[in-house]
Amino acid sequence: MTAHRQLVREYRDAWIHFRTHKTPGKAMKEKIEEAEDALDVFNLDIARQRAEVEIDRRHDLARVEHQQQSGWVGWVKNWWYGGSP
């Protein structure tokens, strides 16, 4: 039971890292895949929901899709769509 809860916590932390960093790293991807193999869909869904709430709650974290793009692609996207919402 304790090992299961620890695995869910590790998966939640890894999912937060995965959603907030552009390059999560090989070790982080392996940890996510390991937990996805060991946990059932219900626990994965709960852990992901808790991770998303944690990202929303903490102001120092931003999802990859909400992070500012650099270079000319980011400039064109901001110009075309009128900046970030």
PDB file of N, CA, C and O in Angstrom:
ATOM      1  N   MET A   1       0.827  -1.194   0.000  1.00  0.00           N
ATOM      2  CA  MET A   1       0.000   0.000   0.000  1.00  0.00           C
ATOM      3  C   MET A   1       0.871   1.258   0.000  1.00  0.00           C
ATOM      4  O   MET A   1       0.616   2.200  -0.750  1.00  0.00           O
ATOM      5  N   THR A   2       1.889   1.260   0.839  1.00  0.00           N
ATOM      6  CA  THR A   2       2.784   2.411   0.900  1.00  0.00           C
ATOM      7  C   THR A   2       3.544   2.576  -0.407  1.00  0.00           C
ATOM      8  O   THR A   2       3.732   3.697  -0.880  1.00  0.00           O
ATOM      9  N   ALA A   3       3.978   1.477  -0.988  1.00  0.00           N
ATOM     10  CA  ALA A   3       4.707   1.539  -2.260  1.00  0.00           C
ATOM     11  C   ALA A   3       3.799   2.060  -3.375  1.00  0.00           C
ATOM     12  O   ALA A   3       4.245   2.805  -4.247  1.00  0.00           O
ATOM     13  N   HIS A   4       2.535   1.669  -3.343  1.00  0.00           N
ATOM     14  CA  HIS A   4       1.580   2.132  -4.344  1.00  0.00           C
ATOM     15  C   HIS A   4       1.373   3.638  -4.237  1.00  0.00           C
ATOM     16  O   HIS A   4       1.386   4.345  -5.245  1.00  0.00           O
ATOM     17  N   ARG A   5       1.184   4.120  -3.031  1.00  0.00           N
ATOM     18  CA  ARG A   5       0.992   5.562  -2.826  1.00  0.00           C
ATOM     19  C   ARG A   5       2.231   6.344  -3.225  1.00  0.00           C
ATOM     20  O   ARG A   5       2.127   7.430  -3.796  1.00  0.00           O
ATOM     21  N   GLN A   6       3.405   5.794  -2.925  1.00  0.00           N
ATOM     22  CA  GLN A   6       4.653   6.445  -3.311  1.00  0.00           C
ATOM     23  C   GLN A   6       4.770   6.511  -4.837  1.00  0.00           C
ATOM     24  O   GLN A   6       5.216   7.520  -5.383  1.00  0.00           O
ATOM     25  N   LEU A   7       4.372   5.443  -5.520  1.00  0.00           N
ATOM     26  CA  LEU A   7       4.418   5.421  -6.977  1.00  0.00           C
ATOM     27  C   LEU A   7       3.460   6.458  -7.566  1.00  0.00           C
ATOM     28  O   LEU A   7       3.792   7.115  -8.553  1.00  0.00           O
ATOM     29  N   VAL A   8       2.286   6.608  -6.972  1.00  0.00           N
ATOM     30  CA  VAL A   8       1.334   7.620  -7.440  1.00  0.00           C
ATOM     31  C   VAL A   8       1.913   9.016  -7.240  1.00  0.00           C
ATOM     32  O   VAL A   8       1.779   9.864  -8.122  1.00  0.00           O
ATOM     33  N   ARG A   9       2.550   9.273  -6.106  1.00  0.00           N
ATOM     34  CA  ARG A   9       3.183  10.578  -5.855  1.00  0.00           C
ATOM     35  C   ARG A   9       4.300  10.853  -6.857  1.00  0.00           C
ATOM     36  O   ARG A   9       4.405  11.954  -7.399  1.00  0.00           O
ATOM     37  N   GLU A  10       5.127   9.847  -7.096  1.00  0.00           N
ATOM     38  CA  GLU A  10       6.217  10.010  -8.057  1.00  0.00           C
ATOM     39  C   GLU A  10       5.673  10.273  -9.457  1.00  0.00           C
ATOM     40  O   GLU A  10       6.221  11.088 -10.199  1.00  0.00           O
ATOM     41  N   TYR A  11       4.603   9.586  -9.812  1.00  0.00           N
ATOM     42  CA  TYR A  11       3.991   9.804 -11.119  1.00  0.00           C
ATOM     43  C   TYR A  11       3.430  11.220 -11.212  1.00  0.00           C
ATOM     44  O   TYR A  11       3.590  11.879 -12.239  1.00  0.00           O
ATOM     45  N   ARG A  12       2.778  11.693 -10.157  1.00  0.00           N
ATOM     46  CA  ARG A  12       2.234  13.052 -10.154  1.00  0.00           C
ATOM     47  C   ARG A  12       3.345  14.078 -10.325  1.00  0.00           C
ATOM     48  O   ARG A  12       3.214  15.010 -11.118  1.00  0.00           O
ATOM     49  N   ASP A  13       4.436  13.911  -9.586  1.00  0.00           N
ATOM     50  CA  ASP A  13       5.558  14.838  -9.706  1.00  0.00           C
ATOM     51  C   ASP A  13       6.189  14.779 -11.093  1.00  0.00           C
ATOM     52  O   ASP A  13       6.563  15.810 -11.652  1.00  0.00           O
ATOM     53  N   ALA A  14       6.307  13.579 -11.643  1.00  0.00           N
ATOM     54  CA  ALA A  14       6.864  13.427 -12.988  1.00  0.00           C
ATOM     55  C   ALA A  14       5.939  14.059 -14.022  1.00  0.00           C
ATOM     56  O   ALA A  14       6.403  14.664 -14.989  1.00  0.00           O
ATOM     57  N   TRP A  15       4.626  13.916 -13.817  1.00  0.00           N
ATOM     58  CA  TRP A  15       3.675  14.499 -14.761  1.00  0.00           C
ATOM     59  C   TRP A  15       3.727  16.023 -14.703  1.00  0.00           C
ATOM     60  O   TRP A  15       3.609  16.680 -15.737  1.00  0.00           O
ATOM     61  N   ILE A  16       3.900  16.591 -13.522  1.00  0.00           N
ATOM     62  CA  ILE A  16       4.060  18.043 -13.394  1.00  0.00           C
ATOM     63  C   ILE A  16       5.299  18.486 -14.158  1.00  0.00           C
ATOM     64  O   ILE A  16       5.259  19.468 -14.900  1.00  0.00           O
ATOM     65  N   HIS A  17       6.389  17.769 -13.978  1.00  0.00           N
ATOM     66  CA  HIS A  17       7.629  18.101 -14.686  1.00  0.00           C
ATOM     67  C   HIS A  17       7.438  17.965 -16.194  1.00  0.00           C
ATOM     68  O   HIS A  17       7.913  18.806 -16.958  1.00  0.00           O
ATOM     69  N   PHE A  18       6.750  16.917 -16.625  1.00  0.00           N
ATOM     70  CA  PHE A  18       6.512  16.669 -18.049  1.00  0.00           C
ATOM     71  C   PHE A  18       5.676  17.786 -18.678  1.00  0.00           C
ATOM     72  O   PHE A  18       5.939  18.195 -19.809  1.00  0.00           O
ATOM     73  N   ARG A  19       4.676  18.279 -17.954  1.00  0.00           N
ATOM     74  CA  ARG A  19       3.782  19.307 -18.495  1.00  0.00           C
ATOM     75  C   ARG A  19       4.361  20.711 -18.428  1.00  0.00           C
ATOM     76  O   ARG A  19       3.859  21.613 -19.099  1.00  0.00           O
ATOM     77  N   THR A  20       5.424  20.919 -17.621  1.00  0.00           N
ATOM     78  CA  THR A  20       5.945  22.273 -17.442  1.00  0.00           C
ATOM     79  C   THR A  20       7.339  22.483 -18.021  1.00  0.00           C
ATOM     80  O   THR A  20       7.854  23.600 -17.960  1.00  0.00           O
ATOM     81  N   HIS A  21       7.960  21.464 -18.572  1.00  0.00           N
ATOM     82  CA  HIS A  21       9.293  21.595 -19.165  1.00  0.00           C
ATOM     83  C   HIS A  21       9.251  21.175 -20.627  1.00  0.00           C
ATOM     84  O   HIS A  21       8.610  20.187 -20.984  1.00  0.00           O
ATOM     85  N   LYS A  22       9.939  21.936 -21.464  1.00  0.00           N
ATOM     86  CA  LYS A  22       9.939  21.626 -22.895  1.00  0.00           C
ATOM     87  C   LYS A  22      10.665  20.329 -23.188  1.00  0.00           C
ATOM     88  O   LYS A  22      10.255  19.582 -24.076  1.00  0.00           O
ATOM     89  N   THR A  23      11.728  20.046 -22.466  1.00  0.00           N
ATOM     90  CA  THR A  23      12.480  18.802 -22.657  1.00  0.00           C
ATOM     91  C   THR A  23      12.518  18.055 -21.331  1.00  0.00           C
ATOM     92  O   THR A  23      13.416  18.292 -20.523  1.00  0.00           O
ATOM     93  N   PRO A  24      11.571  17.163 -21.089  1.00  0.00           N
ATOM     94  CA  PRO A  24      11.484  16.496 -19.792  1.00  0.00           C
ATOM     95  C   PRO A  24      12.637  15.550 -19.484  1.00  0.00           C
ATOM     96  O   PRO A  24      12.910  15.297 -18.311  1.00  0.00           O
ATOM     97  N   GLY A  25      13.309  15.029 -20.469  1.00  0.00           N
ATOM     98  CA  GLY A  25      14.435  14.140 -20.215  1.00  0.00           C
ATOM     99  C   GLY A  25      14.049  12.674 -20.278  1.00  0.00           C
ATOM    100  O   GLY A  25      12.896  12.298 -20.070  1.00  0.00           O
ATOM    101  N   LYS A  26      15.045  11.865 -20.571  1.00  0.00           N
ATOM    102  CA  LYS A  26      14.813  10.436 -20.751  1.00  0.00           C
ATOM    103  C   LYS A  26      14.415   9.757 -19.440  1.00  0.00           C
ATOM    104  O   LYS A  26      13.522   8.910 -19.432  1.00  0.00           O
ATOM    105  N   ALA A  27      15.062  10.115 -18.342  1.00  0.00           N
ATOM    106  CA  ALA A  27      14.758   9.494 -17.052  1.00  0.00           C
ATOM    107  C   ALA A  27      13.320   9.791 -16.622  1.00  0.00           C
ATOM    108  O   ALA A  27      12.639   8.927 -16.069  1.00  0.00           O
ATOM    109  N   MET A  28      12.866  11.020 -16.881  1.00  0.00           N
ATOM    110  CA  MET A  28      11.505  11.390 -16.507  1.00  0.00           C
ATOM    111  C   MET A  28      10.490  10.618 -17.353  1.00  0.00           C
ATOM    112  O   MET A  28       9.469  10.164 -16.837  1.00  0.00           O
ATOM    113  N   LYS A  29      10.767  10.471 -18.640  1.00  0.00           N
ATOM    114  CA  LYS A  29       9.863   9.703 -19.507  1.00  0.00           C
ATOM    115  C   LYS A  29       9.816   8.242 -19.086  1.00  0.00           C
ATOM    116  O   LYS A  29       8.754   7.620 -19.117  1.00  0.00           O
ATOM    117  N   GLU A  30      10.959   7.692 -18.692  1.00  0.00           N
ATOM    118  CA  GLU A  30      11.000   6.303 -18.235  1.00  0.00           C
ATOM    119  C   GLU A  30      10.201   6.121 -16.951  1.00  0.00           C
ATOM    120  O   GLU A  30       9.516   5.113 -16.777  1.00  0.00           O
ATOM    121  N   LYS A  31      10.293   7.107 -16.048  1.00  0.00           N
ATOM    122  CA  LYS A  31       9.533   7.031 -14.796  1.00  0.00           C
ATOM    123  C   LYS A  31       8.032   7.075 -15.078  1.00  0.00           C
ATOM    124  O   LYS A  31       7.259   6.356 -14.445  1.00  0.00           O
ATOM    125  N   ILE A  32       7.622   7.910 -16.020  1.00  0.00           N
ATOM    126  CA  ILE A  32       6.212   7.997 -16.388  1.00  0.00           C
ATOM    127  C   ILE A  32       5.743   6.680 -16.996  1.00  0.00           C
ATOM    128  O   ILE A  32       4.677   6.177 -16.641  1.00  0.00           O
ATOM    129  N   GLU A  33       6.531   6.121 -17.908  1.00  0.00           N
ATOM    130  CA  GLU A  33       6.151   4.858 -18.543  1.00  0.00           C
ATOM    131  C   GLU A  33       6.095   3.714 -17.534  1.00  0.00           C
ATOM    132  O   GLU A  33       5.214   2.858 -17.607  1.00  0.00           O
ATOM    133  N   GLU A  34       7.034   3.703 -16.598  1.00  0.00           N
ATOM    134  CA  GLU A  34       7.047   2.664 -15.561  1.00  0.00           C
ATOM    135  C   GLU A  34       5.779   2.741 -14.709  1.00  0.00           C
ATOM    136  O   GLU A  34       5.154   1.720 -14.421  1.00  0.00           O
ATOM    137  N   ALA A  35       5.409   3.947 -14.312  1.00  0.00           N
ATOM    138  CA  ALA A  35       4.208   4.114 -13.496  1.00  0.00           C
ATOM    139  C   ALA A  35       2.951   3.788 -14.297  1.00  0.00           C
ATOM    140  O   ALA A  35       2.008   3.212 -13.756  1.00  0.00           O
ATOM    141  N   GLU A  36       2.927   4.149 -15.581  1.00  0.00           N
ATOM    142  CA  GLU A  36       1.761   3.842 -16.406  1.00  0.00           C
ATOM    143  C   GLU A  36       1.589   2.342 -16.604  1.00  0.00           C
ATOM    144  O   GLU A  36       0.467   1.861 -16.761  1.00  0.00           O
ATOM    145  N   ASP A  37       2.687   1.604 -16.598  1.00  0.00           N
ATOM    146  CA  ASP A  37       2.593   0.145 -16.693  1.00  0.00           C
ATOM    147  C   ASP A  37       2.105  -0.473 -15.385  1.00  0.00           C
ATOM    148  O   ASP A  37       1.395  -1.477 -15.402  1.00  0.00           O
ATOM    149  N   ALA A  38       2.482   0.121 -14.254  1.00  0.00           N
ATOM    150  CA  ALA A  38       2.173  -0.467 -12.951  1.00  0.00           C
ATOM    151  C   ALA A  38       0.800  -0.051 -12.409  1.00  0.00           C
ATOM    152  O   ALA A  38       0.151  -0.835 -11.717  1.00  0.00           O
ATOM    153  N   LEU A  39       0.355   1.166 -12.715  1.00  0.00           N
ATOM    154  CA  LEU A  39      -0.890   1.680 -12.146  1.00  0.00           C
ATOM    155  C   LEU A  39      -2.065   1.448 -13.086  1.00  0.00           C
ATOM    156  O   LEU A  39      -1.890   1.281 -14.293  1.00  0.00           O
ATOM    157  N   ASP A  40      -3.266   1.440 -12.510  1.00  0.00           N
ATOM    158  CA  ASP A  40      -4.457   1.309 -13.342  1.00  0.00           C
ATOM    159  C   ASP A  40      -4.907   2.690 -13.829  1.00  0.00           C
ATOM    160  O   ASP A  40      -4.388   3.716 -13.389  1.00  0.00           O
ATOM    161  N   VAL A  41      -5.866   2.695 -14.730  1.00  0.00           N
ATOM    162  CA  VAL A  41      -6.306   3.929 -15.373  1.00  0.00           C
ATOM    163  C   VAL A  41      -6.899   4.904 -14.359  1.00  0.00           C
ATOM    164  O   VAL A  41      -6.690   6.112 -14.474  1.00  0.00           O
ATOM    165  N   PHE A  42      -7.622   4.409 -13.388  1.00  0.00           N
ATOM    166  CA  PHE A  42      -8.240   5.270 -12.383  1.00  0.00           C
ATOM    167  C   PHE A  42      -7.181   6.063 -11.616  1.00  0.00           C
ATOM    168  O   PHE A  42      -7.300   7.279 -11.466  1.00  0.00           O
ATOM    169  N   ASN A  43      -6.152   5.378 -11.135  1.00  0.00           N
ATOM    170  CA  ASN A  43      -5.104   6.057 -10.380  1.00  0.00           C
ATOM    171  C   ASN A  43      -4.293   7.003 -11.257  1.00  0.00           C
ATOM    172  O   ASN A  43      -3.869   8.062 -10.793  1.00  0.00           O
ATOM    173  N   LEU A  44      -4.074   6.639 -12.508  1.00  0.00           N
ATOM    174  CA  LEU A  44      -3.375   7.538 -13.425  1.00  0.00           C
ATOM    175  C   LEU A  44      -4.177   8.813 -13.648  1.00  0.00           C
ATOM    176  O   LEU A  44      -3.621   9.911 -13.659  1.00  0.00           O
ATOM    177  N   ASP A  45      -5.478   8.661 -13.825  1.00  0.00           N
ATOM    178  CA  ASP A  45      -6.333   9.817 -14.054  1.00  0.00           C
ATOM    179  C   ASP A  45      -6.370  10.726 -12.827  1.00  0.00           C
ATOM    180  O   ASP A  45      -6.284  11.947 -12.958  1.00  0.00           O
ATOM    181  N   ILE A  46      -6.495  10.149 -11.659  1.00  0.00           N
ATOM    182  CA  ILE A  46      -6.502  10.940 -10.423  1.00  0.00           C
ATOM    183  C   ILE A  46      -5.173  11.671 -10.249  1.00  0.00           C
ATOM    184  O   ILE A  46      -5.159  12.851  -9.897  1.00  0.00           O
ATOM    185  N   ALA A  47      -4.065  10.986 -10.491  1.00  0.00           N
ATOM    186  CA  ALA A  47      -2.747  11.613 -10.346  1.00  0.00           C
ATOM    187  C   ALA A  47      -2.574  12.753 -11.342  1.00  0.00           C
ATOM    188  O   ALA A  47      -2.015  13.795 -10.998  1.00  0.00           O
ATOM    189  N   ARG A  48      -3.047  12.568 -12.575  1.00  0.00           N
ATOM    190  CA  ARG A  48      -2.940  13.634 -13.576  1.00  0.00           C
ATOM    191  C   ARG A  48      -3.812  14.825 -13.202  1.00  0.00           C
ATOM    192  O   ARG A  48      -3.396  15.971 -13.370  1.00  0.00           O
ATOM    193  N   GLN A  49      -5.012  14.571 -12.698  1.00  0.00           N
ATOM    194  CA  GLN A  49      -5.880  15.667 -12.276  1.00  0.00           C
ATOM    195  C   GLN A  49      -5.252  16.446 -11.129  1.00  0.00           C
ATOM    196  O   GLN A  49      -5.290  17.677 -11.116  1.00  0.00           O
ATOM    197  N   ARG A  50      -4.676  15.735 -10.168  1.00  0.00           N
ATOM    198  CA  ARG A  50      -4.018  16.408  -9.045  1.00  0.00           C
ATOM    199  C   ARG A  50      -2.817  17.211  -9.520  1.00  0.00           C
ATOM    200  O   ARG A  50      -2.535  18.285  -8.988  1.00  0.00           O
ATOM    201  N   ALA A  51      -2.102  16.692 -10.528  1.00  0.00           N
ATOM    202  CA  ALA A  51      -0.958  17.417 -11.083  1.00  0.00           C
ATOM    203  C   ALA A  51      -1.419  18.699 -11.772  1.00  0.00           C
ATOM    204  O   ALA A  51      -0.790  19.746 -11.620  1.00  0.00           O
ATOM    205  N   GLU A  52      -2.508  18.621 -12.524  1.00  0.00           N
ATOM    206  CA  GLU A  52      -3.023  19.808 -13.207  1.00  0.00           C
ATOM    207  C   GLU A  52      -3.480  20.863 -12.200  1.00  0.00           C
ATOM    208  O   GLU A  52      -3.261  22.056 -12.412  1.00  0.00           O
ATOM    209  N   VAL A  53      -4.107  20.437 -11.120  1.00  0.00           N
ATOM    210  CA  VAL A  53      -4.515  21.369 -10.069  1.00  0.00           C
ATOM    211  C   VAL A  53      -3.285  22.008  -9.433  1.00  0.00           C
ATOM    212  O   VAL A  53      -3.284  23.206  -9.149  1.00  0.00           O
ATOM    213  N   GLU A  54      -2.250  21.221  -9.211  1.00  0.00           N
ATOM    214  CA  GLU A  54      -1.007  21.743  -8.635  1.00  0.00           C
ATOM    215  C   GLU A  54      -0.369  22.777  -9.562  1.00  0.00           C
ATOM    216  O   GLU A  54       0.126  23.804  -9.096  1.00  0.00           O
ATOM    217  N   ILE A  55      -0.377  22.516 -10.861  1.00  0.00           N
ATOM    218  CA  ILE A  55       0.178  23.474 -11.821  1.00  0.00           C
ATOM    219  C   ILE A  55      -0.627  24.768 -11.796  1.00  0.00           C
ATOM    220  O   ILE A  55      -0.048  25.854 -11.826  1.00  0.00           O
ATOM    221  N   ASP A  56      -1.952  24.669 -11.742  1.00  0.00           N
ATOM    222  CA  ASP A  56      -2.800  25.857 -11.691  1.00  0.00           C
ATOM    223  C   ASP A  56      -2.607  26.630 -10.392  1.00  0.00           C
ATOM    224  O   ASP A  56      -2.643  27.861 -10.389  1.00  0.00           O
ATOM    225  N   ARG A  57      -2.406  25.925  -9.306  1.00  0.00           N
ATOM    226  CA  ARG A  57      -2.290  26.554  -7.994  1.00  0.00           C
ATOM    227  C   ARG A  57      -0.968  27.283  -7.823  1.00  0.00           C
ATOM    228  O   ARG A  57      -0.924  28.373  -7.253  1.00  0.00           O
ATOM    229  N   ARG A  58       0.102  26.686  -8.312  1.00  0.00           N
ATOM    230  CA  ARG A  58       1.425  27.288  -8.166  1.00  0.00           C
ATOM    231  C   ARG A  58       1.661  28.289  -9.287  1.00  0.00           C
ATOM    232  O   ARG A  58       1.536  27.958 -10.467  1.00  0.00           O
ATOM    233  N   HIS A  59       1.998  29.496  -8.914  1.00  0.00           N
ATOM    234  CA  HIS A  59       2.191  30.556  -9.901  1.00  0.00           C
ATOM    235  C   HIS A  59       3.567  30.515 -10.546  1.00  0.00           C
ATOM    236  O   HIS A  59       3.794  31.183 -11.555  1.00  0.00           O
ATOM    237  N   ASP A  60       4.484  29.746  -9.985  1.00  0.00           N
ATOM    238  CA  ASP A  60       5.818  29.657 -10.578  1.00  0.00           C
ATOM    239  C   ASP A  60       5.895  28.604 -11.681  1.00  0.00           C
ATOM    240  O   ASP A  60       6.942  28.450 -12.309  1.00  0.00           O
ATOM    241  N   LEU A  61       4.805  27.879 -11.928  1.00  0.00           N
ATOM    242  CA  LEU A  61       4.771  26.864 -12.979  1.00  0.00           C
ATOM    243  C   LEU A  61       3.884  27.329 -14.130  1.00  0.00           C
ATOM    244  O   LEU A  61       2.858  27.977 -13.923  1.00  0.00           O
ATOM    245  N   ALA A  62       4.298  26.985 -15.339  1.00  0.00           N
ATOM    246  CA  ALA A  62       3.496  27.272 -16.530  1.00  0.00           C
ATOM    247  C   ALA A  62       3.575  26.076 -17.459  1.00  0.00           C
ATOM    248  O   ALA A  62       4.641  25.488 -17.642  1.00  0.00           O
ATOM    249  N   ARG A  63       2.446  25.720 -18.041  1.00  0.00           N
ATOM    250  CA  ARG A  63       2.421  24.602 -18.982  1.00  0.00           C
ATOM    251  C   ARG A  63       3.249  24.943 -20.212  1.00  0.00           C
ATOM    252  O   ARG A  63       3.421  26.114 -20.550  1.00  0.00           O
ATOM    253  N   VAL A  64       3.749  23.934 -20.862  1.00  0.00           N
ATOM    254  CA  VAL A  64       4.592  24.130 -22.039  1.00  0.00           C
ATOM    255  C   VAL A  64       3.840  24.909 -23.110  1.00  0.00           C
ATOM    256  O   VAL A  64       4.413  25.798 -23.741  1.00  0.00           O
ATOM    257  N   GLU A  65       2.573  24.594 -23.324  1.00  0.00           N
ATOM    258  CA  GLU A  65       1.823  25.279 -24.371  1.00  0.00           C
ATOM    259  C   GLU A  65       1.531  26.740 -24.034  1.00  0.00           C
ATOM    260  O   GLU A  65       1.169  27.510 -24.924  1.00  0.00           O
ATOM    261  N   HIS A  66       1.681  27.138 -22.768  1.00  0.00           N
ATOM    262  CA  HIS A  66       1.461  28.526 -22.372  1.00  0.00           C
ATOM    263  C   HIS A  66       2.758  29.312 -22.230  1.00  0.00           C
ATOM    264  O   HIS A  66       2.727  30.520 -21.992  1.00  0.00           O
ATOM    265  N   GLN A  67       3.876  28.652 -22.372  1.00  0.00           N
ATOM    266  CA  GLN A  67       5.150  29.346 -22.262  1.00  0.00           C
ATOM    267  C   GLN A  67       5.413  30.144 -23.528  1.00  0.00           C
ATOM    268  O   GLN A  67       4.999  29.763 -24.623  1.00  0.00           O
ATOM    269  N   GLN A  68       6.102  31.247 -23.355  1.00  0.00           N
ATOM    270  CA  GLN A  68       6.401  32.138 -24.464  1.00  0.00           C
ATOM    271  C   GLN A  68       7.344  31.474 -25.452  1.00  0.00           C
ATOM    272  O   GLN A  68       8.381  30.938 -25.061  1.00  0.00           O
ATOM    273  N   GLN A  69       6.988  31.507 -26.736  1.00  0.00           N
ATOM    274  CA  GLN A  69       7.874  30.979 -27.759  1.00  0.00           C
ATOM    275  C   GLN A  69       8.878  32.050 -28.145  1.00  0.00           C
ATOM    276  O   GLN A  69       8.557  33.238 -28.182  1.00  0.00           O
ATOM    277  N   SER A  70      10.091  31.616 -28.431  1.00  0.00           N
ATOM    278  CA  SER A  70      11.116  32.559 -28.853  1.00  0.00           C
ATOM    279  C   SER A  70      11.370  32.391 -30.339  1.00  0.00           C
ATOM    280  O   SER A  70      10.998  31.381 -30.936  1.00  0.00           O
ATOM    281  N   GLY A  71      11.997  33.375 -30.920  1.00  0.00           N
ATOM    282  CA  GLY A  71      12.319  33.310 -32.336  1.00  0.00           C
ATOM    283  C   GLY A  71      11.205  33.867 -33.199  1.00  0.00           C
ATOM    284  O   GLY A  71      10.220  34.413 -32.702  1.00  0.00           O
ATOM    285  N   TRP A  72      11.381  33.720 -34.479  1.00  0.00           N
ATOM    286  CA  TRP A  72      10.427  34.311 -35.413  1.00  0.00           C
ATOM    287  C   TRP A  72       9.091  33.581 -35.418  1.00  0.00           C
ATOM    288  O   TRP A  72       8.066  34.188 -35.728  1.00  0.00           O
ATOM    289  N   VAL A  73       9.079  32.295 -35.083  1.00  0.00           N
ATOM    290  CA  VAL A  73       7.809  31.564 -35.039  1.00  0.00           C
ATOM    291  C   VAL A  73       6.917  32.137 -33.942  1.00  0.00           C
ATOM    292  O   VAL A  73       5.721  32.335 -34.152  1.00  0.00           O
ATOM    293  N   GLY A  74       7.496  32.403 -32.772  1.00  0.00           N
ATOM    294  CA  GLY A  74       6.736  33.006 -31.687  1.00  0.00           C
ATOM    295  C   GLY A  74       6.248  34.398 -32.034  1.00  0.00           C
ATOM    296  O   GLY A  74       5.134  34.784 -31.678  1.00  0.00           O
ATOM    297  N   TRP A  75       7.094  35.154 -32.736  1.00  0.00           N
ATOM    298  CA  TRP A  75       6.706  36.497 -33.136  1.00  0.00           C
ATOM    299  C   TRP A  75       5.520  36.452 -34.091  1.00  0.00           C
ATOM    300  O   TRP A  75       4.555  37.199 -33.929  1.00  0.00           O
ATOM    301  N   VAL A  76       5.597  35.563 -35.100  1.00  0.00           N
ATOM    302  CA  VAL A  76       4.510  35.446 -36.073  1.00  0.00           C
ATOM    303  C   VAL A  76       3.232  34.975 -35.393  1.00  0.00           C
ATOM    304  O   VAL A  76       2.150  35.481 -35.690  1.00  0.00           O
ATOM    305  N   LYS A  77       3.344  34.020 -34.494  1.00  0.00           N
ATOM    306  CA  LYS A  77       2.161  33.515 -33.794  1.00  0.00           C
ATOM    307  C   LYS A  77       1.519  34.622 -32.961  1.00  0.00           C
ATOM    308  O   LYS A  77       0.297  34.768 -32.965  1.00  0.00           O
ATOM    309  N   ASN A  78       2.332  35.403 -32.245  1.00  0.00           N
ATOM    310  CA  ASN A  78       1.792  36.503 -31.451  1.00  0.00           C
ATOM    311  C   ASN A  78       1.179  37.574 -32.343  1.00  0.00           C
ATOM    312  O   ASN A  78       0.138  38.140 -32.011  1.00  0.00           O
ATOM    313  N   TRP A  79       1.817  37.853 -33.470  1.00  0.00           N
ATOM    314  CA  TRP A  79       1.294  38.856 -34.384  1.00  0.00           C
ATOM    315  C   TRP A  79      -0.022  38.391 -34.994  1.00  0.00           C
ATOM    316  O   TRP A  79      -0.980  39.159 -35.076  1.00  0.00           O
ATOM    317  N   TRP A  80      -0.066  37.128 -35.423  1.00  0.00           N
ATOM    318  CA  TRP A  80      -1.244  36.609 -36.113  1.00  0.00           C
ATOM    319  C   TRP A  80      -2.435  36.452 -35.171  1.00  0.00           C
ATOM    320  O   TRP A  80      -3.558  36.820 -35.517  1.00  0.00           O
ATOM    321  N   TYR A  81      -2.190  35.911 -33.993  1.00  0.00           N
ATOM    322  CA  TYR A  81      -3.284  35.634 -33.058  1.00  0.00           C
ATOM    323  C   TYR A  81      -3.490  36.730 -32.025  1.00  0.00           C
ATOM    324  O   TYR A  81      -4.373  36.610 -31.175  1.00  0.00           O
ATOM    325  N   GLY A  82      -2.714  37.776 -32.075  1.00  0.00           N
ATOM    326  CA  GLY A  82      -2.924  38.897 -31.174  1.00  0.00           C
ATOM    327  C   GLY A  82      -2.358  38.705 -29.789  1.00  0.00           C
ATOM    328  O   GLY A  82      -2.888  39.275 -28.835  1.00  0.00           O
ATOM    329  N   GLY A  83      -1.312  37.933 -29.640  1.00  0.00           N
ATOM    330  CA  GLY A  83      -0.682  37.744 -28.343  1.00  0.00           C
ATOM    331  C   GLY A  83      -1.329  36.644 -27.542  1.00  0.00           C
ATOM    332  O   GLY A  83      -2.207  35.935 -28.033  1.00  0.00           O
ATOM    333  N   SER A  84      -0.898  36.506 -26.314  1.00  0.00           N
ATOM    334  CA  SER A  84      -1.423  35.446 -25.453  1.00  0.00           C
ATOM    335  C   SER A  84      -2.746  35.882 -24.843  1.00  0.00           C
ATOM    336  O   SER A  84      -2.967  37.073 -24.623  1.00  0.00           O
ATOM    337  N   PRO A  85      -3.628  34.925 -24.568  1.00  0.00           N
ATOM    338  CA  PRO A  85      -4.951  35.252 -24.007  1.00  0.00           C
ATOM    339  C   PRO A  85      -4.883  35.769 -22.602  1.00  0.00           C
ATOM    340  O   PRO A  85      -5.914  36.083 -22.009  1.00  0.00           O
TER     341      PRO A  85
END
